[in-house]
Amino acid sequence: MTLATVPRYDPRRTGERGGSAVVVGAGMAGLFAARVLADEFRTVTVVERDSLPADATARGGAPQDRHVHILLSAGRATLSDLFPGFGEDVVAAGGLIIDGASDLKHYDEGDFLADGTGRIPIYTASRPVFERIVRRRVADVDGVELRPNCRWTDYLTDGDGVAGVAVASADGETRTLAADLVVDATGRTSRTPAWLADHGFERPETDEVRVDIAYSTARLERDAGERRMLFVPPSPPRTRGGAAFPIEDDRWQVTLFGLHGDHPPADVDGLTDFAASLPVPHLERLLDARPLASEDVAHYPFPTSLRRRYEDLDEFPDGLLVVGDAVSSFNPIYGQGMTVAALEALTLHHTLAGGRENLAARFFEDATAVVDTAWTLAVGADFAFEETDGPRPRGTGLTNRYLARLIRAAHTDSALRDAFSRVLMMERPPETLFRPGVLWRVFGPTG
């Protein structure tokens, strides 16, 4: 599923609001889910174990907050539908709207890709800014309540279904919240698989692809007029890469990463040396020439991409759904997380429009199309490295060889850059790269 293959958000599709829903987790996936649930349910309560700061500061429960994040085209468009004026909110918070076709400098297969043929708006800001904007917008929706410092402890059951949650508040007291629907948005560490096994259900089969990546991020001073973005993904045999994004407060957010144990250090001098090993000098120059902000270098390891196959379960409790990283999380190099969460919320919106009966089975089946696209793009790219371990998508080797040739042709072909970028941005499906016109440009006389 991509922006081009799914109907956009339409609040007219929802029925009369009734009943209650609880979302466990106030990260992006939980907030997006709460927004669409508020069209269907009279009350929506979002419980979150962390405090929820009023300003744009990182949360303890989201250690990835301090690293580079991007909202791909499909996510940007979906959030603009769910929250009209979202782009203006980003700019008001100090973020930028830049052109992904010309301001994003993408280095791969030995050179930079040519500028694209059409404008691709990209909102750039730190993850805490994005989350604060979404959190405020969700809290303003009629019937939605955010409850911070509430730790999920258990699901409440009613026969074979889930009927609410038990939570422990900051004072240590356990409370129960009844609900017609509970949504698990607790991320990779979700305890729903273990809960299912403890209550007579099967655990979902889990696919794991080991990439053993870690990334380190520093914030640097930025001249207000500098708007370019830089992305240098790993490319065999080089396991190192990096990115630099302009964000709020006239800062660069510079992230360096390395696959399969070739990890960047978490100190300034080491980070600069690591950047010097990349095939372009831009990141080293930024780190060497710009004084660092007062905060330390942030470091975060990510061992495996993870996919839980809820869609294959024969039985699943009524009244429960799972979304976001609790279903699938991908190598973060490719920046898919927020966009996949937004598309899953859009899927939930359309699934609810068909009624609440057999909701979980219908949602998991529908959401598979979202996960399939992101999984194919991310995991397929990871298997360009022999060290990557796990279930390999069919045809990965042939596809990677074709994409390498396409990228090399895109060094000088703006139309190919545009076609490739719109797939990476989850705006168009991957199969569009195999259309006759694209194949001709890749293999033809100018390819």
Secondary structure, DSSP 8 states (H G I E B T S, - for coil): --GGGS----GGG-----SEEEEE--SHHHHHHHHHHTTT-SEEEEE-SS---SSS---TT-GGGGS-----HHHHHHHHHHSTTHHHHHHHTT-EEEETTTTEEEEETTEE----SS--EEEE--HHHHHHHHHHHHHTSTTEEEE-SEEEEEEEEETTEEEEEEEEETTS-EEEEE-SEEEE---TT--HHHHHHHTT-----EEEEEEEEEEEEEEEE--TT---EEEE--BTTB-EEEEEEEETTTEEEEEEEESTT----SSHHHHHHHHHTSSSSHHHHHHHHS-B-SS--EEEEEEEEEEE-GGG-S---TTEEE-GGGTEE--GGG--HHHHHHHHHHHHHHHHHT-STTHHHHHHHHHHHHHHHHHHHHHHHHTTSTT-BS---TTHHHHHHHHHHHHHHHTT-HHHHHHHHHHHTTSS-GGGGGSHHHHHHHHSTT-
